[in-house]
Amino acid sequence: MMTEQAIKTGDILTVEVTGLQKYGAFVKFGKRRGLIHISEIKSGYVPDIREVIQVGQICQAQVIDIDAYNDKVSLSLRALEKAPQTHHIQRRYHFNNPTNKIGFQPFNDLLEDWTKDQLTYLKQLKHKTQA
């Protein structure tokens, strides 16, 4: 068992879930506490954290970040999956999928037409005010 001071990023700890919120699970290990953000519960979308993890559950989690100044520890269950998906891969799929109308690409596609329409409108407005 590791001492409290020996915890570092990458360590795998046995944790107990002590509380659930929409944004993640609070856990304790030894005398310390940490948070498993909902995006680190499992790969893919988690609509309701209570369907995946329960208060009192004991599980293995990997330390992914330590904020020594604020004494906060971020952990991940997703990192211990056999083939965890990264959020970057998921985002890349959604942003590069032409059927999804999200991100900057749809804006960029429409920008030229929108700019022409606005310039035409401003020219018409200018002519009306000069008349």
DSSP file (Angstrom, degrees, kcal/mol; ACC not computed):
  #  RESIDUE AA STRUCTURE BP1 BP2  ACC     N-H-->O    O-->H-N    N-H-->O    O-->H-N    TCO  KAPPA ALPHA  PHI   PSI    X-CA   Y-CA   Z-CA
    1    1 A M              0   0    0      0, 0.0     2,-0.1     0, 0.0     0, 0.0   0.000 360.0 360.0 360.0 136.5    0.0    0.0    0.0
    2    2 A M        -     0   0    0      1,-0.1     2,-0.1     2,-0.1     5,-0.1  -0.463 360.0-117.1 -78.6 149.2    1.3    3.5   -0.9
    3    3 A T    >   -     0   0    0     -2,-0.1     3,-0.8     1,-0.1     4,-0.3  -0.439  31.5-106.2 -77.3 162.3    1.8    6.2    1.7
    4    4 A E  G >  S+     0   0    0      1,-0.3     3,-0.9     2,-0.2    -1,-0.1   0.860 120.1  49.3 -57.8 -38.6   -0.3    9.3    1.3
    5    5 A Q  G 3  S+     0   0    0      1,-0.2    -1,-0.3     3,-0.0    -3,-0.0   0.713 100.3  66.4 -76.3 -19.6    2.7   11.4    0.1
    6    6 A A  G <   +     0   0    0     -3,-0.8    -1,-0.2     2,-0.0    -2,-0.2   0.495  69.6 119.7 -83.7  -2.3    3.7    8.8   -2.5
    7    7 A I    <   +     0   0    0     -3,-0.9     2,-0.3    -4,-0.3    -3,-0.0  -0.434  37.9 164.8 -67.2 131.8    0.6    9.2   -4.7
    8    8 A K    >   -     0   0    0     -2,-0.2     3,-2.1    55,-0.0    55,-0.3  -0.943  45.2 -71.2-143.6 164.5    1.6   10.4   -8.2
    9    9 A T  T 3  S+     0   0    0     -2,-0.3    55,-0.2     1,-0.3     3,-0.1  -0.311 118.2  29.5 -57.5 133.0    0.0   10.6  -11.6
   10   10 A G  T 3  S+     0   0    0     53,-3.0    -1,-0.3     1,-0.4    54,-0.1   0.142  85.9 132.9 101.1 -18.1   -0.4    7.2  -13.2
   11   11 A D    <   -     0   0    0     -3,-2.1    52,-3.0    51,-0.1     2,-0.5  -0.348  51.9-136.7 -65.9 146.5   -0.9    5.3   -9.9
   12   12 A I  E     -A   62   0A   0     50,-0.2     2,-0.3    -3,-0.1    50,-0.2  -0.935  28.7-176.4-107.1 123.9   -3.7    2.9   -9.7
   13   13 A L  E     -A   61   0A   0     48,-3.2    48,-2.5    -2,-0.5     2,-0.6  -0.843  31.0-121.4-121.3 153.1   -5.7    3.1   -6.4
   14   14 A T  E     -A   60   0A   0     -2,-0.3     2,-0.3    46,-0.2    46,-0.2  -0.862  43.7-178.7 -89.1 123.2   -8.5    1.3   -4.8
   15   15 A V  E     -A   59   0A   0     44,-3.1    44,-2.4    -2,-0.6     2,-0.5  -0.857  24.8-140.6-125.7 157.3  -11.2    3.9   -4.1
   16   16 A E  E     -AB  58  28A   0     12,-2.3    12,-2.1    -2,-0.3     2,-0.4  -0.979  24.4-124.7-118.0 130.1  -14.7    4.0   -2.5
   17   17 A V  E     + B   0  27A   0     40,-2.6    39,-3.1    -2,-0.5    10,-0.3  -0.598  33.1 171.3 -73.9 123.5  -17.4    6.1   -4.1
   18   18 A T  E     +     0   0A   0      8,-2.9     2,-0.3    -2,-0.4     9,-0.2   0.590  60.3   5.2-110.3 -16.1  -18.7    8.4   -1.4
   19   19 A G  E     - B   0  26A   0      7,-1.5     7,-2.7    35,-0.1     2,-0.4  -0.977  56.8-144.5-166.4 153.0  -21.0   10.7   -3.5
   20   20 A L  E     + B   0  25A   0     -2,-0.3     2,-0.3     5,-0.2     5,-0.2  -0.976  17.5 170.4-126.6 138.7  -22.5   11.3   -6.9
   21   21 A Q  E >   - B   0  24A   0      3,-2.6     3,-1.0    -2,-0.4    28,-0.1  -0.852  50.5 -99.6-131.4 169.9  -23.3   14.5   -8.8
   22   22 A K  T 3  S+     0   0    0     -2,-0.3    27,-0.2     1,-0.2     3,-0.1   0.821 123.4  47.3 -59.9 -29.9  -24.3   15.1  -12.4
   23   23 A Y  T 3  S-     0   0    0      1,-0.2    15,-2.6    14,-0.1    16,-0.3   0.513 124.0 -47.0 -94.2  -6.4  -20.7   16.0  -13.2
   24   24 A G  E <   -BC  21  37A   0     -3,-1.0    -3,-2.6    13,-0.3     2,-0.4  -0.982  57.8 -72.7 164.6-175.6  -18.9   13.1  -11.5
   25   25 A A  E     -BC  20  36A   0     11,-2.6    11,-2.9    -2,-0.3     2,-0.4  -0.940  30.7-141.7-116.5 130.8  -18.2   10.8   -8.6
   26   26 A F  E     -BC  19  35A   0     -7,-2.7    -8,-2.9    -2,-0.4    -7,-1.5  -0.756  28.6-178.2 -88.0 136.7  -16.5   11.8   -5.3
   27   27 A V  E     -BC  17  34A   0      7,-2.5     7,-2.6    -2,-0.4     2,-0.4  -0.891  17.7-147.6-132.4 160.9  -14.3    9.0   -4.0
   28   28 A K  E     +BC  16  33A   0    -12,-2.1   -12,-2.3    -2,-0.3     2,-0.3  -0.972  11.9 178.3-128.8 149.5  -12.0    8.4   -1.0
   29   29 A F  E >   - C   0  32A   0      3,-2.4     3,-1.8    -2,-0.4     2,-0.2  -0.907  68.4 -37.5-148.9 117.1   -8.8    6.5   -0.7
   30   30 A G  T 3  S-     0   0    0     -2,-0.3   -27,-0.0     1,-0.3     0, 0.0  -0.499 123.9 -28.8  63.0-131.9   -7.1    6.4    2.7
   31   31 A K  T 3  S+     0   0    0     -2,-0.2    -1,-0.3    -3,-0.1     2,-0.2   0.454 124.0  87.7 -92.3  -2.4   -7.4    9.8    4.3
   32   32 A R  E <   -C   29   0A   0     -3,-1.8    -3,-2.4    40,-0.0     2,-0.3  -0.536  60.6-150.9 -99.1 163.3   -7.6   11.6    0.9
   33   33 A R  E     +C   28   0A   0     -5,-0.2    40,-0.4    38,-0.2     2,-0.3  -0.909  16.5 172.4-128.7 157.1  -10.5   12.4   -1.4
   34   34 A G  E     -C   27   0A   0     -7,-2.6    -7,-2.5    -2,-0.3     2,-0.4  -0.899  24.4-117.4-152.4-179.7  -10.8   12.8   -5.1
   35   35 A L  E     -Cd  26  74A   0     38,-2.2    40,-2.4    -2,-0.3     2,-0.7  -0.991   4.8-158.3-131.3 135.1  -13.1   13.2   -8.1
   36   36 A I  E     -Cd  25  75A   0    -11,-2.9   -11,-2.6    -2,-0.4    40,-0.1  -0.940  28.4-138.9-108.0 106.1  -13.8   11.1  -11.1
   37   37 A H  E >   -C   24   0A   0     -2,-0.7     3,-2.3    38,-0.5   -13,-0.3  -0.276  21.2-112.6 -62.6 150.6  -15.3   13.5  -13.7
   38   38 A I  G >> S+     0   0    0    -15,-2.6     3,-1.2     1,-0.3     4,-0.6   0.807 118.3  59.9 -57.6 -30.3  -18.2   12.0  -15.6
   39   39 A S  G 34 S+     0   0    0    -16,-0.3    -1,-0.3     1,-0.2     5,-0.1   0.651 105.6  49.7 -71.7 -13.3  -16.1   12.1  -18.8
   40   40 A E  G <4 S+     0   0    0     -3,-2.3    38,-2.6     1,-0.1    37,-2.3   0.316  87.1  85.5-105.4   6.0  -13.6    9.7  -17.0
   41   41 A I  T <4 S-     0   0    0     -3,-1.2     2,-0.3     1,-0.3    -2,-0.1   0.946 108.6 -29.0 -71.5 -48.8  -16.2    7.2  -15.8
   42   42 A K  S  < S-     0   0    0     -4,-0.6    -1,-0.3     2,-0.3    36,-0.1  -0.977  75.6 -79.1-160.1 163.5  -16.2    5.2  -19.1
   43   43 A S  S    S+     0   0    0     -2,-0.3    43,-0.1    35,-0.1     2,-0.1  -0.396  95.0  21.3 -65.9 145.3  -15.6    5.6  -22.8
   44   44 A G  S    S-     0   0    0     41,-0.1    -2,-0.3    -5,-0.1     2,-0.3  -0.257 108.9 -29.9  88.9-178.5  -18.4    7.1  -24.7
   45   45 A Y        -     0   0    0     -2,-0.1    -6,-0.0     1,-0.0    -2,-0.0  -0.537  47.3-160.7 -78.6 134.9  -21.4    9.2  -23.5
   46   46 A V        -     0   0    0     -2,-0.3     3,-0.2     1,-0.1    -2,-0.1  -0.918   8.8-178.8-115.1 101.5  -22.7    8.7  -20.0
   47   47 A P  S    S+     0   0    0      0, 0.0     2,-0.4     0, 0.0    -1,-0.1   0.870  77.5  17.9 -70.4 -35.8  -26.3   10.1  -19.8
   48   48 A D    >   -     0   0    0      1,-0.1     3,-1.8     0, 0.0     4,-0.4  -0.937  63.6-155.9-141.3 114.7  -26.8    9.3  -16.1
   49   49 A I  G >> S+     0   0    0     -2,-0.4     4,-2.1     1,-0.3     3,-1.5   0.796  92.6  66.8 -59.5 -30.2  -23.8    8.6  -13.8
   50   50 A R  G 34 S+     0   0    0      1,-0.3    -1,-0.3     2,-0.2     5,-0.0   0.679  93.0  60.6 -68.8 -16.5  -26.1    6.6  -11.5
   51   51 A E  G <4 S+     0   0    0     -3,-1.8    -1,-0.3     1,-0.1    -2,-0.2   0.640 114.3  34.5 -80.4 -14.6  -26.5    3.9  -14.2
   52   52 A V  T <4 S+     0   0    0     -3,-1.5     2,-0.3    -4,-0.4    -2,-0.2   0.756 124.7  20.8-109.2 -34.7  -22.8    3.2  -14.2
   53   53 A I     <  -     0   0    0     -4,-2.1    -1,-0.3     4,-0.0     2,-0.3  -0.982  62.3-155.4-142.9 147.8  -21.6    3.7  -10.6
   54   54 A Q    >   -     0   0    0     -2,-0.3     3,-1.8    -3,-0.1   -37,-0.3  -0.895  32.0 -94.5-126.5 154.6  -23.1    3.7   -7.2
   55   55 A V  T 3  S+     0   0    0     -2,-0.3   -37,-0.2     1,-0.2     3,-0.1  -0.432 112.9  27.9 -62.5 136.9  -22.3    5.2   -3.8
   56   56 A G  T 3  S+     0   0    0    -39,-3.1    -1,-0.2     1,-0.3     2,-0.1   0.233  87.2 138.7  92.6 -12.1  -20.4    2.6   -1.7
   57   57 A Q    <   -     0   0    0     -3,-1.8   -40,-2.6   -41,-0.1     2,-0.5  -0.426  44.2-146.4 -68.1 137.8  -18.9    0.9   -4.7
   58   58 A I  E     +A   16   0A   0    -42,-0.2     2,-0.3    -2,-0.1   -42,-0.2  -0.911  33.4 150.7-104.1 130.2  -15.2   -0.1   -4.4
   59   59 A C  E     -A   15   0A   0    -44,-2.4   -44,-3.1    -2,-0.5     2,-0.4  -0.949  46.4 -98.7-151.6 170.3  -13.2    0.1   -7.6
   60   60 A Q  E     +A   14   0A   0     -2,-0.3     2,-0.3   -46,-0.2   -46,-0.2  -0.790  40.9 177.2 -93.4 136.8   -9.8    0.6   -9.1
   61   61 A A  E     -A   13   0A   0    -48,-2.5   -48,-3.2    -2,-0.4     2,-0.4  -0.989  23.6-130.3-140.6 148.6   -9.1    4.1  -10.5
   62   62 A Q  E     -AE  12  76A   0     14,-2.8    14,-2.0    -2,-0.3     2,-0.5  -0.829  23.3-121.0-101.8 136.8   -6.0    5.7  -12.0
   63   63 A V  E     + E   0  75A   0    -52,-3.0   -53,-3.0    -2,-0.4    12,-0.3  -0.630  35.8 169.1 -74.1 123.4   -4.7    9.0  -10.9
   64   64 A I  E     +     0   0A   0     10,-2.7     2,-0.3    -2,-0.5    11,-0.2   0.591  62.7  11.1-112.2 -16.4   -4.7   11.4  -13.9
   65   65 A D  E     - E   0  74A   0      9,-1.5     9,-2.9   -57,-0.1     2,-0.4  -0.959  54.5-161.5-161.8 143.8   -4.0   14.7  -12.2
   66   66 A I  E     - E   0  73A   0     -2,-0.3     2,-0.9     7,-0.2     7,-0.2  -0.988   3.4-165.3-130.2 122.8   -2.9   16.1   -8.8
   67   67 A D  E  >> + E   0  72A   0      5,-3.2     5,-2.1    -2,-0.4     4,-0.9  -0.831  11.5 179.0-104.2  91.0   -3.4   19.7   -7.8
   68   68 A A  T  45S+     0   0    0     -2,-0.9    -1,-0.2     1,-0.2     3,-0.1   0.830  76.1  59.3 -65.1 -33.4   -1.1   19.9   -4.8
   69   69 A Y  T  45S+     0   0    0      1,-0.2    -1,-0.2    -3,-0.1    -2,-0.0   0.924 119.8  26.9 -62.3 -45.1   -1.8   23.5   -4.2
   70   70 A N  T  45S-     0   0    0     -3,-0.2    -1,-0.2     2,-0.1    -2,-0.2   0.387 107.2-123.2 -97.3   1.9   -5.6   22.9   -3.7
   71   71 A D  T  <5 +     0   0    0     -4,-0.9     2,-0.4     1,-0.2   -38,-0.2   0.918  60.7 146.8  54.4  49.6   -5.1   19.3   -2.5
   72   72 A K  E   < - E   0  67A   0     -5,-2.1    -5,-3.2   -40,-0.1     2,-0.4  -0.930  33.0-161.7-117.1 140.6   -7.3   17.9   -5.3
   73   73 A V  E     - E   0  66A   0    -40,-0.4   -38,-2.2    -2,-0.4     2,-0.4  -0.984   3.8-157.0-123.4 127.5   -6.9   14.5   -7.0
   74   74 A S  E     -dE  35  65A   0     -9,-2.9   -10,-2.7    -2,-0.4    -9,-1.5  -0.882  17.5-174.6-103.1 134.0   -8.5   13.7  -10.3
   75   75 A L  E     -dE  36  63A   0    -40,-2.4   -38,-0.5    -2,-0.4     2,-0.4  -0.787  11.4-149.1-125.7 167.8   -9.0   10.0  -11.1
   76   76 A S  E     + E   0  62A   0    -14,-2.0   -14,-2.8    -2,-0.3   -35,-0.2  -0.998  21.9 179.6-141.9 134.0  -10.2    7.9  -14.1
   77   77 A L  S >  S+     0   0    0    -37,-2.3     3,-1.4    -2,-0.4     4,-0.2   0.723  90.5  63.0 -90.6 -34.1  -12.0    4.6  -14.5
   78   78 A R  G >  S+     0   0    0    -38,-2.6     3,-1.7     1,-0.3   -35,-0.1   0.840  92.5  63.4 -59.7 -36.1  -11.9    5.0  -18.3
   79   79 A A  G 3  S+     0   0    0    -39,-0.3    -1,-0.3     1,-0.3    -2,-0.1   0.723  99.3  55.5 -63.9 -20.7   -8.1    5.0  -18.4
   80   80 A L  G <  S+     0   0    0     -3,-1.4    -1,-0.3   -20,-0.1    -2,-0.2   0.433  81.8 111.9 -93.7   0.5   -8.2    1.4  -17.0
   81   81 A E  S <  S-     0   0    0     -3,-1.7   -39,-0.0    -4,-0.2    -3,-0.0  -0.339  80.3-115.6 -67.2 156.4  -10.4    0.0  -19.8
   82   82 A K  S    S+     0   0    0      1,-0.3    -1,-0.1    -2,-0.0    -4,-0.0   0.905 108.7  10.8 -62.0 -41.5   -8.8   -2.4  -22.2
   83   83 A A  S    S-     0   0    0     -5,-0.0    -1,-0.3     2,-0.0     2,-0.1  -0.596  84.9-168.9-136.5  74.0   -9.2    0.0  -25.2
   84   84 A P        -     0   0    0      0, 0.0     2,-0.3     0, 0.0    -5,-0.1  -0.378  16.8-133.0 -68.0 140.4  -10.3    3.4  -23.8
   85   85 A Q        -     0   0    0     -2,-0.1     2,-0.3     3,-0.0   -41,-0.1  -0.699  18.7-132.0 -86.5 143.8  -11.4    5.9  -26.3
   86   86 A T     >  -     0   0    0     -2,-0.3     4,-1.7     1,-0.1     3,-0.2  -0.659  14.6-123.9 -92.3 155.2  -10.0    9.4  -26.0
   87   87 A H  H  > S+     0   0    0     -2,-0.3     4,-3.0     1,-0.2     5,-0.2   0.829 110.8  62.3 -64.8 -30.2  -12.2   12.4  -26.1
   88   88 A H  H  > S+     0   0    0      2,-0.2     4,-2.8     1,-0.2    -1,-0.2   0.902 103.2  48.5 -63.5 -40.2  -10.1   13.8  -29.0
   89   89 A I  H  > S+     0   0    0     -3,-0.2     4,-2.1     2,-0.2    -1,-0.2   0.928 113.1  47.6 -65.5 -43.8  -11.1   10.8  -31.1
   90   90 A Q  H  X S+     0   0    0     -4,-1.7     4,-2.0     2,-0.2    -2,-0.2   0.926 114.4  46.2 -62.7 -44.6  -14.8   11.2  -30.3
   91   91 A R  H  X S+     0   0    0     -4,-3.0     4,-3.1     1,-0.2     5,-0.3   0.913 109.5  54.5 -64.1 -42.5  -14.6   15.0  -30.9
   92   92 A R  H  X S+     0   0    0     -4,-2.8     4,-2.1    -5,-0.2    -1,-0.2   0.900 107.9  50.8 -59.2 -40.6  -12.8   14.5  -34.2
   93   93 A Y  H  X S+     0   0    0     -4,-2.1     4,-1.0     1,-0.2    -1,-0.2   0.947 114.2  43.2 -61.2 -48.2  -15.5   12.1  -35.4
   94   94 A H  H  < S+     0   0    0     -4,-2.0     8,-0.3     1,-0.2     3,-0.2   0.899 117.0  45.0 -67.6 -41.0  -18.3   14.6  -34.6
   95   95 A F  H  < S+     0   0    0     -4,-3.1    -1,-0.2     1,-0.2    -2,-0.2   0.808 118.2  42.7 -75.5 -28.1  -16.5   17.7  -36.0
   96   96 A N  H  < S+     0   0    0     -4,-2.1    -1,-0.2    -5,-0.3    -2,-0.2   0.517  87.2 103.5 -94.9  -5.4  -15.4   15.9  -39.2
   97   97 A N    ><  -     0   0    0     -4,-1.0     3,-1.6    -3,-0.2    -4,-0.0  -0.681  63.7-151.7 -78.2 115.6  -18.7   14.1  -39.8
   98   98 A P  T 3  S+     0   0    0      0, 0.0    -1,-0.2     0, 0.0    -4,-0.0   0.700  91.8  62.3 -65.8 -17.6  -20.4   16.1  -42.6
   99   99 A T  T 3  S+     0   0    0      2,-0.0     2,-0.5    -3,-0.0    -5,-0.1   0.692  88.9  82.0 -79.8 -16.8  -23.9   15.1  -41.3
  100  100 A N    <   -     0   0    0     -3,-1.6     2,-0.8    -6,-0.2     0, 0.0  -0.771  67.7-156.1 -89.3 127.7  -23.3   16.9  -38.0
  101  101 A K        +     0   0    0     -2,-0.5     2,-0.3     4,-0.1    -1,-0.1  -0.447  56.5 106.5-100.3  58.7  -23.9   20.6  -38.2
  102  102 A I        +     0   0    0     -2,-0.8     3,-0.3    -8,-0.3     2,-0.1  -0.857  53.4  31.5-128.9 165.5  -21.7   21.5  -35.2
  103  103 A G  S  > S-     0   0    0     -2,-0.3     4,-0.5     1,-0.2    -7,-0.0  -0.340 101.5 -54.2  86.2-167.2  -18.3   23.2  -34.9
  104  104 A F  H  > S+     0   0    0      1,-0.2     4,-2.8     2,-0.1     5,-0.2   0.703 115.6  77.3 -86.6 -21.8  -16.7   25.8  -37.0
  105  105 A Q  H  > S+     0   0    0     -3,-0.3     4,-2.5     1,-0.2     5,-0.2   0.924  95.1  47.2 -61.0 -47.8  -16.9   24.1  -40.4
  106  106 A P  H  > S+     0   0    0      0, 0.0     4,-1.6     0, 0.0    -1,-0.2   0.909 114.1  49.6 -59.5 -39.1  -20.6   24.9  -41.0
  107  107 A F  H  X S+     0   0    0     -4,-0.5     4,-1.4     1,-0.2    -2,-0.2   0.928 111.1  49.0 -61.5 -45.6  -20.0   28.5  -40.0
  108  108 A N  H  X S+     0   0    0     -4,-2.8     4,-0.6     1,-0.2    -1,-0.2   0.879 108.9  53.3 -62.8 -38.9  -17.0   28.7  -42.3
  109  109 A D  H  < S+     0   0    0     -4,-2.5     4,-0.4     1,-0.2    -1,-0.2   0.845 116.4  38.6 -64.2 -34.2  -19.1   27.2  -45.2
  110  110 A L  H  X S+     0   0    0     -4,-1.6     4,-2.6    -5,-0.2     5,-0.2   0.593  94.0  86.3 -92.7 -12.7  -21.8   29.9  -44.7
  111  111 A L  H  X S+     0   0    0     -4,-1.4     4,-2.8     1,-0.2     5,-0.2   0.889  87.0  50.5 -59.9 -44.0  -19.6   32.8  -43.9
  112  112 A E  H  X S+     0   0    0     -4,-0.6     4,-2.2     2,-0.2    -1,-0.2   0.935 114.5  43.2 -62.9 -46.6  -19.0   33.9  -47.6
  113  113 A D  H  > S+     0   0    0     -4,-0.4     4,-2.4     2,-0.2    -1,-0.2   0.910 114.7  50.5 -64.8 -41.5  -22.7   33.9  -48.4
  114  114 A W  H  X S+     0   0    0     -4,-2.6     4,-2.3     1,-0.2    -2,-0.2   0.912 109.8  50.5 -62.8 -42.4  -23.6   35.6  -45.2
  115  115 A T  H  X S+     0   0    0     -4,-2.8     4,-2.5    -5,-0.2    -1,-0.2   0.911 110.1  49.7 -62.9 -43.4  -21.0   38.3  -45.8
  116  116 A K  H  X S+     0   0    0     -4,-2.2     4,-2.4     1,-0.2    -1,-0.2   0.916 110.9  50.1 -61.3 -43.5  -22.3   39.0  -49.4
  117  117 A D  H  X S+     0   0    0     -4,-2.4     4,-2.3     1,-0.2    -2,-0.2   0.912 111.7  47.8 -61.7 -42.4  -25.8   39.3  -48.0
  118  118 A Q  H  X S+     0   0    0     -4,-2.3     4,-2.6     2,-0.2    -2,-0.2   0.896 111.4  49.9 -67.2 -40.3  -24.7   41.7  -45.3
  119  119 A L  H  X S+     0   0    0     -4,-2.5     4,-2.2     2,-0.2    -1,-0.2   0.906 111.2  49.5 -64.9 -41.0  -22.7   43.8  -47.8
  120  120 A T  H  X S+     0   0    0     -4,-2.4     4,-2.3     2,-0.2    -2,-0.2   0.925 111.6  49.3 -61.7 -44.9  -25.7   44.0  -50.2
  121  121 A Y  H  X S+     0   0    0     -4,-2.3     4,-2.4     1,-0.2    -2,-0.2   0.917 110.8  49.5 -61.3 -44.5  -28.0   45.0  -47.3
  122  122 A L  H  X S+     0   0    0     -4,-2.6     4,-2.3     2,-0.2    -1,-0.2   0.877 110.1  50.9 -64.7 -37.6  -25.6   47.7  -46.2
  123  123 A K  H  X S+     0   0    0     -4,-2.2     4,-2.2     2,-0.2    -1,-0.2   0.915 111.5  47.9 -64.4 -42.8  -25.3   49.1  -49.8
  124  124 A Q  H  X S+     0   0    0     -4,-2.3     4,-1.9     1,-0.2    -2,-0.2   0.904 112.3  49.5 -64.0 -41.2  -29.1   49.2  -50.1
  125  125 A L  H  X S+     0   0    0     -4,-2.4     4,-2.0     2,-0.2    -2,-0.2   0.887 109.6  51.5 -64.9 -39.9  -29.3   50.9  -46.7
  126  126 A K  H  X S+     0   0    0     -4,-2.3     4,-1.6     1,-0.2    -2,-0.2   0.910 109.7  49.5 -63.4 -43.0  -26.7   53.5  -47.7
  127  127 A H  H  X S+     0   0    0     -4,-2.2     4,-1.2     1,-0.2    -1,-0.2   0.867 109.9  51.6 -65.4 -36.2  -28.6   54.3  -51.0
  128  128 A K  H  < S+     0   0    0     -4,-1.9    -1,-0.2     1,-0.2    -2,-0.2   0.890 110.8  47.5 -67.2 -39.1  -31.9   54.7  -49.0
  129  129 A T  H  < S+     0   0    0     -4,-2.0    -1,-0.2     1,-0.2    -2,-0.2   0.786 111.7  50.5 -73.9 -26.8  -30.3   57.2  -46.6
  130  130 A Q  H  <        0   0    0     -4,-1.6    -1,-0.2     1,-0.2    -2,-0.2   0.731 360.0 360.0 -81.1 -22.4  -28.6   59.2  -49.3
  131  131 A A     <        0   0    0     -4,-1.2    -1,-0.2    -5,-0.2    -2,-0.2   0.475 360.0 360.0 -77.3 360.0  -31.9   59.5  -51.3
